[in-house]
Amino acid sequence: MNSFQYVKQEWRNIWKDGWLRALTLWLPAVLFLTMWAIFSTGIAHNLPVGVVDLDHSQLSRHFTRYVDASPTMAVTRQFTSPDQGSEAMRANEIYAMVVIPDNFEKDTKLGFSPQITTFYNGQFILIGKLINSAMLLAEGTFNAGVETVKNMATGAPVPLQAMGQAVPIRGQITPLFNSNSHYGQFLVSAIIPSIWQILIVATTVLAIAHEARTQGLWKWLQTSPVSKLIGKLAAYTGLFLIQGLLFLWWMYVALDWPMHGDWHILIVAQLLMVLACQSMGAFIYFLAMEVPRAMSFVAAFTAPAFAFMGITFPATDMPVIAKMWRSLLPVSHYIEVQLQQVDYGTGWYQAAHQLFILACFMVALVMAVVLMLVHRRKALSNHPIAKGEA
């Protein structure tokens, strides 16, 4: 049999094996759509916050309306003491508590700059950043309004002139990428490749284990072992690549998320990502030589991938051990190419470094073949046709 016949044989195995059929055909689509559905809202708004108004003045109520007018926050609770607000935060009923001090209106009119204190749950980093930004914006707008009224009361006849005196310098901060702070583009575009990596490595292990389970690994590898292994992996390469192309199509064509780069670079990166993950899967299997142990390795290797991708925490600030672990994950290098193409629109030269690293993962396939041949020689020397040892 030539390699193509081994590929056709593997396609028949996929169709017969319900679990392999699920991993290659419909389960990835279900997981991808589920991730998109979770973050499809895209932008967090109306996060519940509470207000402790100790002044009960017209100005304090005016400030509360400024907070409630923010699209990010919604004043859902009013408390009479900070202790009540703290209890509500511990019960996760609100994400932040705003404390307006006593004599707020009086001190403001006297020019004493009263301090408004906001407490938020820093454990939720993303939510905390949103509330922090929204509160700064609300306070800045409120202060500008107060100063404008003061300036008009002290002689500025034109509202625009009074506003210019209140805010002499206006800053503009414009995000260049993901300009609308869409959480779907931020998280889903990284979560899906990390899930994809888990599926590829796990499916590769289970595909090799299929032969051990049905006819015995060494009986299957008794003749032409390298061709059979390469044929088995090649049968899945195209299927995995189709999965990758479909999630790219879904995000950047169907959902019309911005894509500024070269599709050819992205597709080459996906192909190298598939080959790298298959190489790691084969290496893990022939290193462990047992399905439970191999799947444990797969889980330990791939499950924390999202945390090491540098999306939620900058890779430059990771400790050395974390950087080393990150460098062993194919998806860490693929996601950099994806970001380069989707956001920055760079060319082949900028992507060449990460593409080369992805190609280097093929060394793991060579190591897997060496391990396979060593184990096979030992097994066949003891039993000419060994069945079901692995």
N, C-alpha and C positions, 0 to 999 in steps of 0.2 A: 504493500500500500504506500502511496506517496503522501506528502503532507496534506494535500487538499482532501484526500479521502479521509484522513484523520480528522480534519475540520468538519467534514460532512457527518462523520460518525458522532462527533461531539454535539453537533446540532441536534441529532436524533436523541442523544442522551438528555439534552436540555428539554426537549419536548416531552420526554417520558417522565423526567423527574420534576415533580410538582414544585419542590422548593427552589431548584435551579431556575425553573420557568418563572417563578415569582420574582426572584432576585434580578433576573435579566429583562423581564417584560413589563410587569405592572407595578411591583412594589416601589421602584425608584420614582415612578410618576406620582404615586400616592404620597410618598414622603415629600417630594418637591412641592406638590400642590398644597399639602398641609402646612408646610413652612410659609408658603406665600400667603395662605389664608390667615395665618396667625398674625402676620405683620402687614396685611393688606391695607389697613387703615393708614399706615405710612407716617402720620404726624400725630404726636400725642397732644391732646387738648382737653381743657376743662378738668385738669388734675385737681382733686378736692383739697382745699386748704381751709384752715380755721383762723378766726380773728379773735384776739382778746383785746377788746376796746375798754381801756381803763379810764378814758377821758370822757366818753359819751358826749362829745361836742359835735357841732356842725362840721368842723374841719376833719375830725377823725372819721366821721361817716363818709365825708367826701373822699378821703383816702381809701377807705374800704371799697368804695365804688370803683376807684381806679384799679385796685387789685382784681376785683371781680370782672372788670372790663377786659382784662388781659385774655387773649384766646388760649393761653396755656393753662391758666388757673381759673378755678371757680370757687368762690367763697360759699362753702356748703354748711359751715358750722360757725356759730357765735358762742363764745365762752365768757364767763364772768371772771375767771381766774386762770393764770398759767397752769395751775395743777390740773384743771379740767382738760385743757388743751393737750398737755403732756400725756394724760391718760388716753385720750383719743388717738394720739400718734402711736402709742404703744399697741393699741388695738388695731392699727392699720386702717383706721377710719379716715384719716387725713394724711397727706404727705408732708405738710408744712403747717407751722403755726406762726402767725404774725401778731406781735405784741405791740400795741399802741400805748405809750406811757401816759400817766396822769399829767394834767396840765399841758397836753400836746398843743392845743390851740393857743393857749396863753403864751407859752414859750416861743411858738412860731411867730406870733405877732410881735413879740419883744425882740426877736432876732437871736434867740439862744440856741437854735439848731437842736431841737429834741431828737432823741435817737429812737428809731423804730427798729425792733429786733425781730429777725425771722429765724426760726428753727426749722430745719428739715432733716429728713432721714438720709444721712450720707451713705448708708448701706446700699441704697439704690442710686448708683453713681449717675446713670443717665437721667433719671428723674430729678436728682438733685441739681444737675447742671441746668436742666430746663427751668426749674423753679428759680434757681439763682439768677439766670439771665432775665427771666420774666420779672422778678422782683426789682432788679436793677433798672429795667426799662420803666416799670411802673413808678418807682421812686423818682427817677430822673424826670419823667413827664410831669409828675406831681410837683416837684421842686420848681421846674420851669414855669408851671402855671402860677405857683405862689409868687415867685419873683416877678413875673409879668404883671400881676395885679398890683404888687407893691410899687413897681416902676410907674405904672399908670396913675397910681394914687399920689406919687411924689412929683408928677410933672410931665411924664412922657405922654404926649397927646395921641400918638398913633400906636395901635396895638402891635404892628410889626416892629416899630422902633423899641417898644417896651419889651417885646419878646427877644429882640436882638441884644438888648442890654442884659436880659436874664440868661441867655445862652449865647455868649459871644463867639464860641467856637462849636461848630457842629461836625461830628465825626461820622464817617460812613464806612462800615465794615461789610465787605461783600465776599461771601464764600465763592471760590472759583469752581469747586466740584461739589456735586450734590447740593446745589444752591438752595433748594427748598428744605434741606435737612430731613429728607425722606428716610424713615427708618427701614423701609423695605429695601431701598437701594443700599443702605448702610449694612444691614444685617443679613438679609436673605441672600444677597449676592456672595456673601462669604460662608454662610451656613450651608448652602446647597453644595458647594465644592467639598466641604469637609465631610458631609454625609456621603457624597459620591465616592470619596476616597475610602470610607469604611466599607461601602458596598463592593467596590472593586476588589479590595484585599480579601474580604470575607468570602466573596463568591469564588475567587481563585482558589482559596484553601478548600472550600467545599467541593469545587469541581474536581480537584485531585483526589479528595477523600471519596468521591463518588466511585472511583475505580477500586479503591481499597475495600469499599463496602460491598460492591456488587460482584467482583471477580477476583479480588486480591491484588494488591498493588504490584507485587513482584511478578505475578503471572502476566499482568498487563504490560509490564516493562521488560519482559523476558527478551523480546526482540525489538530492535530499533527504539531504544528508550528515549533518546534525545529527540528524534522526529516525532514520537508520540506526544512528548511533553510540549514541544513547540506547537504541534498541530492543535493540541487541546487549548493552549493559551490563545493561539491565533483565532480560534472559533469565537472567543469572547471579545477580542480586541475591537472588532467592528461594532458589536452590540454596545459595548461601553462607550465607544466614541459617538454612536448615535444618541445615547442618553445625554452625553455632554452637549452635543449640538442642540438637542431639544431644549435643555434648560437655558442655553444661551438664547435660542430663538424665543423662548417664552418671555425671558426678562427684557431683551433688548429689541425685539421686533413686536411681539404680541402686546406687551405692556408698554412699549415705546419708551423705555428708560434710555437715557443718553448713552450713546456709544460713539466715541470720537476716533477710535483707532482702526487698525487693519484686521479684518476678519481672518485673513490668511495666517497672520502671526498667532492669533488666538486659537485657531484650529490646530496648528502645529503644536502649540503648547498643550492643548488637550490630548493630542495623540501621544506626546511624550509623557504626559501625566498618567495616561492609561497604562503605557508600557512600564513606567516606573512602579506603579502600584501593583501590577501583575507580577513584576519581578520580586517585589517585597513579599507578596503573598506566597509565591512559590518557594522563596527562601525560608520564610517562616515555617511552612509546612515541612520541608525536608530537614529543617533544624529541629523541630519538635517531634516529628514522626508520630504524632498522635493527634487526632482531631480535637479533643477537648483542650489539650495543652496548646495546640496551635491557635485555636479560637481565643484562648485566654491571652496569648501574645498579641493577637490581632486587636483585641479590645484595649489592651494596655498601650499598644502602639498608636492606634488611630483615634481612640475616643477623645483624648484631650487636644486633638488637633486644632480645634477652633480657638482655644486659649493661646496657642502658640503662633497663630497666623499673623499677629501684629495688627489686627483690626481694632480690637477693644483695648489693647495695651501696646504701646510702642515697642517694637522689637529692639530698637536701639538702647532702651533702658532695661532690657531683660538681663538677668545675671548670666554668667558664662555657661552654666549647666543648662539653663533654659534655651540659650542660643544654640548649644550643641544639639539638644533634643529637637529644636525647631528645624535645624538643618537636615535632620534625618527624615523629615516628613515631606513627601513630594508636594502635597498641597500648599505648603508654605512658599515654595518656589513658583508654583503655578499661579497662586493668587497675586503675586507681584506682577506677573505678566498680564493677568486679567485687569488689574488696576491700571497698569501702564496704558493698556489699549483702551479701556472703557473711559477713563477719566483724562489721561494726559495725551493720548493720541501719539505716542512715541513710535519709533521705527524699529527695524530689525536690529540695528546696532545696540540700542538700549536694552532690547529683550534678549540679546545673544547670551549674556552671562547666565541668566536663569534658565534659558533653554539648554545650555550646555550642562548645567548642574542636573537638570531633569534627565538628560541623556545618560549621565554618569550612573544613574540608578540601575542601568542595565548590567552593571557589575554584579548586582545582587542576583540577577538571573544566572550569570555564569557561576556564581558561588552555589546557587541552588542545583545546577546541573552537576557540579562536582560532588556535592553532598549526595545527590541522588545516585550517582554512579558508585560512590563508595559504599553506601548502604546496600545497593543492589548487588554488588559483588560479594559482600558478606552474606547476604541472605541467600543468594543462589548457590554459593559454595557450600552452605549447610543443607539447603533443600533445593534440588534442581527446579522444582516448581513450587515455590512457597505461596501459600494461600492465606490471605487475611491476617498477616502479621501486623500490618499497619492500619 
